[in-house]
Amino acid sequence: MLKKAIKGSIVASFFLLISPFSLANYTSSDSLSHFSEAQITAVANDPLWHLLLQLKNSHPIGGDNSIYIGQRFVSALDETKKTLHLFKTNVDSVCSYPARLRLIQSYIPAFENVKPKLLCKDYKEFLESVPADKLKLIYASENVTSASSMMGHIMLRMDGINNKGLFVKHGITFFTELDSLNVPKIMYNTLITGKEGVFKVAPYEDFENFYLYEEQRNLWSYALNFSTEDKRFLQDFIWELGQQSPKYFFHIFNCATVTQLLVNIARPGKLGDVANWLTPLDVVKFAENNNLISSTEFTPSNKWKVTNLQNNLDTLRSAEIAKQVHSVDLSSLSLSFVEAKYAEALNQYLRESNQIAQKRYEKNAKILTSVREKFSGFALDVSEYPVPTDLQNESYLGIGYSHVDDSNYLKIRSFPVARRVEDDNRGVIGETELILADLEMRVGVDSDNLGTVYLDKAMLYQMISRIPVTQDITNLSSSFNIGINRVLSDERDQNLVFQTEFGVGLTKEITKGVGVYSDVILGAGANKEQQYLYVRPVFGAYIYTKFNNKLSLQIERTYNQYGNSQYLDEFKFGLHQYGISNAALDFNLSVQSIGQEKFTQFEAILAYRF
């Protein structure tokens, strides 16, 4: 999401505030008599018409009726009639709906002579100022320090020569502003009521600077294959979206939803195939699966380069280079190609994060320029770095076996959108998790509990961000969750409570693929019987093995959980197997103890990722 500062700094945005038109008696025979029923039906049934109306399976995607004529949606046919009536009775109204007009013109010759560029000054200025000679899909990788950006960001980019003969690049995106620190309020607004959405068309450089330098996120650029006619429809549709004020919903109408609509201009009949809960990666995968991508370009952030290049250097050597970059003289060192690239990335990162002065940065840059000339024929190889489209799908449905304290169960877990900490995170910096609407339950299979259903978890939101501390970059790990969970009391009962937790800690990568971490978690829980605060120190480790899996170990102690008079210890062990297409296989063991009492749980779950 873009910060308010970015929103305020972008001046080349195109919005019109259009007054609602009167639609009394829109179905009158006078206004529609010029059109045959076959023509009207043909427009209403066209997949592109449904796309322009933001319909999936004939229903509005975002549930926001404000985008429809008359502020109410009835059907695609009804909206067709309203549009025709509006165009017939008020020709200037086409200025708000050039994409609808373009499609209608292909079916109804009576509108062929209506030229929005002649009628609409602002629309004409938009077309001339924001050309679409070349199109690119831009994926900004996850911001693992921000829960709202942990799934990444997606947007469109349009390049071309404007009416002044200048080559220009524009970004097209949709976002909202998180202007509060009240997490429950943010969640309620973005998940239930919707927040004010911002549809933005602005110089691409502003977006690039924000994501690449301010937030230090990698950028993937995908060149798109659109026909000339598709590009015209795209420009018109972008203009129409700029007239609307749709609400932003974190799960059903976000940056991915709007960008997916724009990409579907080239494949309107495929809109029904996309998921209801879209993530940025879903849009990239859709474009790839539908042969819309002609080439790919990767632009890594300096923070990413510093972290990964440092891993390829001796610790003492990288420390010496860092010391020279900070305060001494780089010219005293003889640098290899990788060392020079590390020094260059570190110099740029330190300046971007205001850790060195401009004068020091310029001195280092001058020295590194001369060093770079010695390696003019060299380039870094990032071919082994996982590309976004290689990542597993983000919806999850798991079924397996669970053994809980001498009883056996069928285990079920599902969530519509997620990246789990158990997943293969080797393609990102750190171990991260973001899960929405996580539901876990058990069904008894023993004779004494056969068919009994137990709810174990119904978490609305969970996030974990364990970013390793390095010698150059200090990162704090963090976690947060809110929802319903089952906890153990000192009477050895399991109780459902509503809980919220916040944690902070440190993570250290010992070597590539091996890390340790320590967190302190503060929480609050409540049900009809108990309301309590608790604290939980956590220590853990993870290791990726040569067998393409990950082992995880965690030890924790909780004080005052469920008002317990004794502390609760828990040991967790996990084995998470990778390499299975569109699937996840997990084995988990948990041993909890209060005093002399122990509570053991084992589970094996095979999940489908879709």
N, C-alpha and C positions, 0 to 999 in steps of 0.2 A: 504494500500500500504506500501511497505517496504522502509525504508529510505536508503540513500546511504551508511551509516555506516554499515547497516546490509548486504548489498550486498557485500561490501568490506571485511567483516569479515568471510564470509562463504567460506571455501576453498574446501569443498567436493562437488563441482559441476561438472556435466558431460556434456561437450559440445564438439562437433567436428565441424570444419569448412570444409565442403565437397565441393570440386570444382565441378562446374556443368559438367555433362557428355554430350558429343556430341550425338545428337539424329537424325542426318541426316538419312533420309530414314528408320525411325524406323518401318515403316509398310512393309518393304521389305518382299517378300515371303520367303527369306532364314531365316530370324530371327523368323518368326511366323509360319512357315510351320509345326513345330513340335507339334503345339497345334491345337486342333479342335475348330471350331467356337462355339460349344456347351460349351466347357471348358472355353473359353474366356468370353462368355456371362454369364455363371454361376458366375464367379468371379465378373464381372462388376455389376451384379444384387444383389449380396449378401449385406444385410443391414450393415454388419460389414465392408465391403469394402467401402461403402459410409461413414461410421463413420471415418475410417482411413483417408479418403480423406477430412474429415470435410465438408461433404455435407448434406444439409437438403433440402428435396424435389428436389434432383438432382442439387442444386445450392450451391456454396461455402458459408459458414457461414460468414466468415470475409471479403470476397471480396479481399483477398490477394493472388494473383497468384504466388507469389514467393515460395510457399510451394509445387508447382506442378513441375513435371519433365518437363523441357523445359520452365519453368517460365510462362506457359500459361495453363489455364484450358479450355477444350473443352467439355468433357463429361466424365462420369465414364468409359464408354467403351474405349474412346480414351486414358484415363490415364492407363487403364488396359493394353492396347497394348503397350504403352510406357514403362510401368514397365516390362512387359515380354521381350520386346526387350532389355532393359537395363540389365536385369538379364542374358539374353542369351548371350549377347555380352561382358559383363563385370561382371564376377561373384563376384568380390570384391564389386560391388555396393550394394549387399545385406546388407553390413555393415551399410548402411544408412537407410534401410527399412526392418528391421527384422519382423515387424508386418505384412507388406504386404506379405513378403515371407511366413510367417506361414500360412496365409489364402490361398495363392496360392497353397501351398503344399497339402492342403486338397482337392483341385480340380484337380491338375495337377501332376501326379506321377513323371514326369520327374525332378521335383525339390526336391524330397524327400531326396536325398543324399547331398543336399547343407546344410552345417552346419555352421551357422554364428559364433558360439562359437569357432570353429576351425580356421575360416578365419579372425576374427575381434578381435584383442587384447583388444582394448578399450571397445568394447561391452561386452566381456567376463568379464573384470574387473568390469564393471558396474553391471552386474547380480550378481557377487559374493560379491560386496561391498554393494549393495542396495537390500537386500532380500525383498520378499513380502509374508512372511508367514501369516501375519495378516494385514488387511486393515482397516483404519479408515477415516471417513469424518470429518474434523475439521471445525467448524464454529466459527469464532471470532466475537462476538457481535459488534454492532455498536459502533463507537467512536464518541460520540455526540459532541465532541469539534472539530471535523474535518469534513468538508463538503465532502471530498473525501472518507471518511470511514464510513459515516453515515448509509449506507446500510449493513454494516458488511463486513466480508471477508470470503472466503471459500477456502479450500485447501484439499489435500489428504495427508494421512500419511501411510507409509509402515514400518512395524516392522518385525524383524526376526533375525536369526543367520547368520552372515556373514562367509566368508571363513576362518577367523581367529578364529572362535568359539566364537565371541563376539555378545551379543545381541545389536542390533542397531535400531534406529528409524530415519526415514528420512521424511522430508516434501517435498511435490511437489506443486509448486504454480506458478502463472503467475501474473505479475504486471508491472507497469511502474514507473518511477521516476518523481515526480513533482519538477523540478529543477528551478522553476521560481516563482516569486511573481506576475507576470503579469497575472491576472485572465482571461481577454479576450483571451490572447494568449493560456493559458492552455486549455480553453474551445474549442477554434478553433482546437487546435492540437488533443485533446482527442475525439472530436465529429465529426470533418470534415476530417482532413488529416490523423489522427492516429499518435500515438507516438511510439517510439521504445519500444517493449515489451521485458520483461525479463522472460524466463521460467527457473525456479530454482529447482534443486534437491539438498538438503543440509540437514545436521543434524537437526532433528526436534527441538532440544533444543534451537537453535538460534531463530527459529520462536516463540517458546513458550515464551522465555524470552522477546522478543520484544512485543508481543501482551499482555501477562499477566502482565508483570512488567513495561515495559517502557510506553506502551499506556494504561495500566490498563483496559483491555477489558476482559470480561468473555469468557471462552472457552467451547464449547459443542463438545464432541467427540462421534461419531456414529460408532460403529463397523459394518462393511459391510460384507454381505454374498456373496462372489465370489467363483466360482468353481476354481479348480486347473488350468484348461485350461484358464479361464478368467484372472487369475492372471498372467499367462505367456503372454497372449496378452497385458495385462496392462503394464507389464514391457517393452515389445517390443515397445508399442505405446509411452510410456514415453521417451524411447530412441530416437524414431523418432522425437518427438516434440522438443527434445534437439538439433536436427540438423537444425531446422527451425528458422526463424526470423520473426514471424508474428507481425504485428502492433497491438498496444493496442488501442481499442476504448472504451470509458467509458460506452457506451450503448449497443454495439453489439458484442464486443470481449474483454472480461475482465476476471477477475479471475473466475467468475461464468461460463462463456462460456467454458473455458478450463477444469475446474473441471467437468462440465457436460459431456463433451466428454469422460473424463476418467471413470466416473461413468457409462456411457452408454455402456461401453465395456460389461457389464453384461446384458444389455438390448438394443442391437443395433437397433432393430426394433422400439423402442420407441422414437428415436431421432426426428422424425417428429412431435411428440406431444408436444415438449417443446416450450416455447415462444421464439420469436425473441429477445426480450429484457429480458435478464435473470438477476436476482439478486441472491446473495448468498442463500437467503432463498428458492428460487425456486429449487435450487439443493437439499437442505435438504428435501423439500417436495416431490420432485420426488423420492428420495431414499426411503422415508417412504411409499409413495403410491404404489411403485413397490416391496414392501416386501424385500428390500435390507438391512434393518437395524435390527440387532439382539439385540443390547443393546445400552444404552445411558449413558454418564458420563458428569457431570457438574462440571466445575472448576471455581469458582468465583474469580474475582480480589480482592485485598485487599481494593481498593477504594470502590468497590461495597459493600463489607462486612462492612466497616466502616460506610458508609451511611445508610445501612439498619439496622444494629445492633443498631446504635445510635437512630434510630426512635423507637426502642423498650425499650429505657431507659429513665428515668427521666432526664430532661435537666440539672439540677444541678448535678446529679450524674455523667452523662457522662462528664460534664465539669471538675469535680474533677478528674475523671480517666485520662482524657486527660492531665490535669496539671501534674499529677504524671508521666505519660509517657514521657512528654516533659523534665521535669527538676527536679523532686523530687525523691521519692522512692516508688515504687509500693508495696513493702513489708509491708507498713504501712496500706494498704487497705485490707479488707476482701471482696473478689470478688465472686459473684455468677457465674454460668456457662456462662450466656450470657454476663455478664460484663467482664469475663476473655477472652472470644472470641473477644469481642470488643477491649479490650486492646491489645490483640495479633495482630489483624488485623491492628490497628492503629500504633502499634510499627513497623510493617513491612512496612506499607504504608509510614510512615514518613522517614524510612531509604531509601526506594526505590526512594522517591522524594527528598532525600538529605536534609531533614529538621531537622534531628538529626544526631549526630555523630555516628560512628561505635561503639565506646566505650559505649555510652549511650544505643544503640540498644542491644548490647550484655548483658549489665547489666539487662535491662528489660526482655530480652528473658530468661535469667537464672531464674529469679523470676517466670516468667509465666510458665516455664516448670514444676516447682514444683507445681504450682497451677493447671495446666492441669492434673497432676497425680491424683488429687482428683476427677476429673470428667471423668475418663477413660471409663466409660460406657455410657457417654452422647454423643449426636450428634445433630447438627443443622438440623431442618426440613425445607427444601426449596421446599416442594412438591406443595405449593400454588403459587410459583413463575412461571409466564407464560413461557412455553417452546417455542422456536422459531417457531415450526410447528403450534402452536395455533394462531399465528398472522395472520391477514387477508392478502389476496393476494394484490400485490402492483400495479397492473394496475387498472385504474378507468375510468368508463363511467357513467356519471350522467345526468339525464333528470328531469326537474321539472318546477315549476311555478315561474315566477318572476314578481313582481309589481314594476315598476320604475316610480316614479313621475306621478301618475295617468294613466299610461299606462300598459297594460298587455302583457306578453311575455312567450314564451316557452324557458326555459333556458337549455343550453347544456354545459357540461364541460367534458373534457377528458384529460388524460395523461397516457403514457405507463408505467412509473415507478415512484413510489412515496411513501413517508411516510408523512402524513399531520399532522400539528399541531392540527387539529381538531380530529384526530384519538385517539383511546384509548392508551395512553402512560404510563399506570400504570406499564407495564412490563419493562420499561427502566427508567433511571435516568433523570428526567427533561422532558420538552415538546419540541419535536424536529420535524423538517420538512425538507424534501428534495424532490423536485419535478423537473422533467425534462419535457420539452415540454408541458407546461400547456396551454391548449386552452379553452377559455370561450367565448360563443356567445349567443345572444338572437335572437329569431325569433318572429316578431310581430304577435299578434292574434286578435287585435282590427280592426275595419273596416277601420280606417285611417292609419294603419301601417301593414295590413295583408300581411304576407310573406316577409316583409322587414327584412334583416339579419343585425345584429349589432355585430361587433367584440368588445368584452370588454377587452380581455387579450390574449396575445400570448407570454408567458414568457418562455424564453429558460431555465432558471435555477433559482431556488428559494431554499434558505436554511434558517432555523431558529434553533438556539440551545439555549434553555433557561435552563441552568443547575443551580439548586438551590445552593445558598451559605449556607454552614453549619459552625458550630463552629470549625470544623477541616479542612475543605477544602474550599478555596476561588475559585469560578468559575465565570468567566465573560461570560455573555450571548452574542451571536453575531447573525447577520443576514446578508444576501446578496441576491440580486436578479438582474437579467438583462433580458430585453425583452421589449415588447410593452404593454402598459397599457392605460386605459381610465381614464382621470383625469378631475376635475371640475375647470372651470375658474371663475373669479369674475363676468363675464357676464352671468353666469349660463349655459354656454355651456359645453358640454362634448367633450373632444378632445383626440385623440389618439396620444401618444408620445412614443418615445423610451427612456427608463429610466434605470438607474442603481442605486442601493441603498446599503449602508453599514451601519450597526447598531451595537451598543455595549451597554450593560446594565447589570443589576443585577436582579436575580430572588430569591425569598425567599419562601420556603414552610412553611406555617403557621402551618399546621398539615398534617397528611397523606391525600393526595388527594385534598388539598386546598393550592393554591399558589398565590402570587402576583409578579408582575414584573414591571420594568421600563427600557425603552430603549431610546436612542437618535440616530436618523437615519439621516444620511447625504445622499443627493441624487442629481442627475443631470438628466435633461430631455431635450428633443429636438424634434421638428418637423419643418415643413417649416416656421411656424410663430414665434416660440419661442425657445430660448435656455436659460436655467436657472439652477441655483443651489438652493437647498432648504434644510431646516432642519425641523425635526419633532420629538418632544418629545412624548413619548408614555407611558401610564400607563394602566395596565390591571390586571385581576384576572381570575382564573379558579377554578372550584370546581367539583369533581366527586361525584355524588349523589348515594343514595341507590337504585335508579331506573335504574342503569346501564347506566347512561348517563353523559355528561359533560356540564356544563354551563360555558360560557365564556363572559367576559365583557372587553371592551377596549375603552379608551378615548385618543384621540390624537389631536394635533394642529400642522398644517403645515404652515410654513412661506415661502412666495415667491413661492408657487406652481404655475406653469404656469405663473410666473411673476406677480401673483396677488398682488394688492396693499393692500389687506386685508388678514389676516390670515384665514385659513380654519380649522374649528373644525369638528370632526367626532366622533360619538358615535356608537359603534358596540356591538351587543348582539347576542350570538349564543347558540343554543341547539343542541347537537350532540348525537344521540341515538345509543347505541351499542346493541349487542346480536342478531343481524340479520345476519344469515349465508351468507357470501360472499356479503354483502350489507352494505351501509352506508346511514343514513338518517340525513339530516342537515336542520335546520331552522335558517336563518340569517336575522337580521334586521340592517340596516345602516341608520343613519341620519347625513347628512352633512349640514353645515351652513356657509355662508359667509355674514357677517353683519346681515341683517334682512331676507335674503333669505335662504330657507331650501330646501333640496333635499333628499327625502326618498326612500329607496329601501328595499323590502322584498322578500325573496326567500325561497322556500321549494324544496329540491332536494333529490331524491332517486337514489343512484348510485349502480352499479354492480361492485364488486371487482373481478378481474380475473387474 
